[in-house]
Amino acid sequence: MNIRNIQLGPRPVLLAPMEDVTDIGFRLLCRRLGASMVYSEFVAADALVRSVNKTFQKLKVSDDERPVAIQTYGRFPDAVEDAAEIIVETAHPDILDLNFGCPVKRVAGKGAGAGMLQTPELMLDIIQRVVRRVGDRVPVTVKTRLGWDVPGLYIDAPDGGKRTPFIVDLAEHIQDAGAEALTIHGRTRSQMYTGQADWTLIGEVKRNPRMKIPIIGNGDITNGEQAKRAFDDFGVDAVMVGRATFGRPWIFREIRDVLDGTTTDMSADWKLDILKEQIHESIERIDEYRGILHIRRHLAASPLFKGIPNFRDTRIAMLQAETEEHLYDILEQIRPIVREHAEQA
Ligand SMILES: Cc1cc2nc3c(=O)[nH]c(=O)nc-3n(C[C@H](O)[C@H](O)[C@H](O)COP(=O)(O)O)c2cc1C
């Protein structure tokens, strides 16, 4: 699958953009372990335009994580357009992705992110303007949800009474506005993260003969079998994985093994070494203080430690460690326990 000249190979598996999760160190590990492309967390257009230092730090990319997409969001077309220019000139991403899917109140409640599903004309205006501004240098792509809420999932079809799923209609307009790929998270805004992702509507968008751009399916993929079904049953061009990657960058190897029919030996020791590598990369590429803040979320959620008896104190110690050395010491101390737990499982 290609997005313009970016070759993502057969059945690509992408790391989803996630705030405070997809920092540069994690993205690098995911790429090394088989992610076909990785996304930055979303970057607020307003803050970029106001030159907020903390926001600029989110634009740091490394050549060895490419292809990498930087994602931005905003409510005002002027700001998003200017932010797009800043992103392209500062970070030189392989793709610029526009977020119209974030459901959280501080974003969607103000009309940005998934809030744009209530003002599709504004969404399309932003896409067109951003494409006009930076589309000569970088492909502009879009990530969104099925709709705002359940009643809003259907619209009257132009040819009469038949109702068309909102996202099927919107996807055509997004394509016409110049987006070069579309990611759909199979939930509405009002669902937030509850219930199950509905892939049937994603499949319907893909089957629409008018759609030419790649469709990336997203929602609830936690293993290789589910990724395979997403390709086989819904025909998507790529899948994107979010929450299941927390503390588990090797999920990309697991998924690739199923998709490609390969086998990778992934021992507990190997996984522990991967987490150490992630700690090292996050610290090296950001700094010790913020790198450790980023890695904590992964260590807290990692399935490598799930179900280990009496693990609470170790988990707390991991989350309180303030230096790279201290974290390594803790991980080395628990290595035999992690190994033993994995062997019993
Ligand atoms: C902690 C967290 C942060 C997220 N941040 C973003 C973001 O910055 N941009 C975005 O488009 N989606 C964001 N998402 C949504 C994910 O990219 C993805 O669409 C969603 O989690 C569904 O995929 P999953 O079921 O594989 O997790 C975030 C999700 C989570 C859980």
The ligand as a MOL file (V3000), in Angstrom:
LIG
                    3D

  0  0  0     0  0            999 V3000
M  V30 BEGIN CTAB
M  V30 COUNTS 31 33 0 0 0
M  V30 BEGIN ATOM
M  V30 1 C -4.4010 7.7310 25.6870 0
M  V30 2 C -4.9300 7.9420 24.2960 0
M  V30 3 C -4.5360 9.0570 23.5850 0
M  V30 4 C -5.0150 9.2730 22.2820 0
M  V30 5 N -4.5700 10.3520 21.5940 0
M  V30 6 C -4.9360 10.5010 20.2830 0
M  V30 7 C -4.3800 11.5400 19.4800 0
M  V30 8 O -3.5400 12.3570 19.9240 0
M  V30 9 N -4.7950 11.6090 18.1750 0
M  V30 10 C -5.7030 10.7220 17.6390 0
M  V30 11 O -6.0410 10.8170 16.4660 0
M  V30 12 N -6.2270 9.7340 18.3750 0
M  V30 13 C -5.8500 9.6000 19.6590 0
M  V30 14 N -6.3320 8.5390 20.3800 0
M  V30 15 C -7.1930 7.5530 19.7030 0
M  V30 16 C -6.3630 6.4110 19.1110 0
M  V30 17 O -5.5090 6.8860 18.0940 0
M  V30 18 C -7.2760 5.3220 18.4990 0
M  V30 19 O -8.0580 5.9020 17.4870 0
M  V30 20 C -8.2070 4.6970 19.5330 0
M  V30 21 O -7.5200 4.4030 20.7320 0
M  V30 22 C -8.8730 3.4250 18.9860 0
M  V30 23 O -7.9170 2.4650 18.6410 0
M  V30 24 P -7.5800 1.1900 19.6210 0
M  V30 25 O -8.8930 0.5080 19.8980 0
M  V30 26 O -6.6180 0.3590 18.8520 0
M  V30 27 O -7.0090 1.7790 20.8760 0
M  V30 28 C -5.9040 8.3460 21.6850 0
M  V30 29 C -6.2980 7.2230 22.4240 0
M  V30 30 C -5.8280 7.0060 23.6970 0
M  V30 31 C -6.2610 5.7830 24.4440 0
M  V30 END ATOM
M  V30 BEGIN BOND
M  V30 1 1 1 2
M  V30 2 1 2 3
M  V30 3 2 2 30
M  V30 4 2 3 4
M  V30 5 1 4 5
M  V30 6 1 4 28
M  V30 7 2 5 6
M  V30 8 1 6 7
M  V30 9 1 6 13
M  V30 10 2 7 8
M  V30 11 1 7 9
M  V30 12 1 9 10
M  V30 13 2 10 11
M  V30 14 1 10 12
M  V30 15 2 12 13
M  V30 16 1 13 14
M  V30 17 1 14 15
M  V30 18 1 14 28
M  V30 19 1 15 16
M  V30 20 1 16 17
M  V30 21 1 16 18
M  V30 22 1 18 19
M  V30 23 1 18 20
M  V30 24 1 20 21
M  V30 25 1 20 22
M  V30 26 1 22 23
M  V30 27 1 23 24
M  V30 28 2 24 25
M  V30 29 1 24 26
M  V30 30 1 24 27
M  V30 31 2 28 29
M  V30 32 1 29 30
M  V30 33 1 30 31
M  V30 END BOND
M  V30 END CTAB
M  END
